[in-house]
Amino acid sequence: MKNLNNDGIIDQYKNADNLNIRIALHKKYSVNKQGFGNWVFSHYQIGEGMSVLELGCGNGQMWLGKDEVIRRCSGLILSDLSEGMLKSAQEKLRDQSGIEYRKIDIQDIPFADNEFDVVIANMMLYHVPDLSHGLKEVKRVLKDDGTFYCATYGENGMMEYIEGLFDDFSIGNNRNYSFTLQNGEEKLSRYFPNVTKLLYEDALEVSDVGDMVAYICSLPGFSDLKDLPQETLRSVLEKNMRDGVLRVPKDYGMFVVREVNGTRI
């Protein structure tokens, strides 16, 4: 089984700093003010007494203020492969009881079969070296009538737009398309009988390109782009502003995956 740090992901997410830069950009400039995290959470169906496991919880931001949902869980485990992320999540949710924090690799989930009513893995499946094995592990620990929620990005969003702006600089394509909105349904359907794709409508309207430069520099990919001087990054971004705004498309969504006694519903 491949190690999750083969592409430097553990180093990228050793703490929440880079993630916080990206979250701040979306919060500041997103057209859809609901927020992607709130939209994803609004689709969770977590009933009284359900057991919940989140894989790749990051800084735990999505659970902030969700006290009522947390209280109705018989057990809530927030997990990540990064101890730094787990520390950030514990600090952010320090006033909330009823949460267990664990270091877990989706490729080797340390729980029994049919353990959880809900499993969550948002914005992380594209990082899993052996995705097939990871999905088999999710299927194994998910109850027969359980639900798996997994958010991801598409192939026509921010990264593609940004790279297109720098075509004259021969920027290499470092994008990770191992699990996207375009191919995720087919990959999930190999293991789960019922997969629904939901799309989130949004874009960024950026008025300070310095924030976009910081965003680019925080990304795990884009090594060629990050090698350019920041003055060059700013100049290209500014040339593409219209009426003082750089409009950046987004392509985000989620899959709601249900397993009902091995049959389609």
Secondary structure, 3 states (H helix, E strand, C coil): CCCCCCCCHHHHCCCCHHHHHHHHHHHHHECCCCCHHHHHHHCCCCCCCCEEEEECCCCCHHHCCCHHHHHHCCEEEEEECCHHHHHHHHHHCCCCCCEEEEECECCECCCCCCCEEEEECCCCHHHCCCHHHHHHHHHHHEEEEEEEEEEEECCCCHHHHHHHHCHHHCCCCCCCCCCCCCCHHHHHHCCCCEEEEEEECCEEEECCHHHHHHHHHHCCCCHHHHCCCHHHHHHHHHHCCECCEEEEECCEEEEEEECECCECC
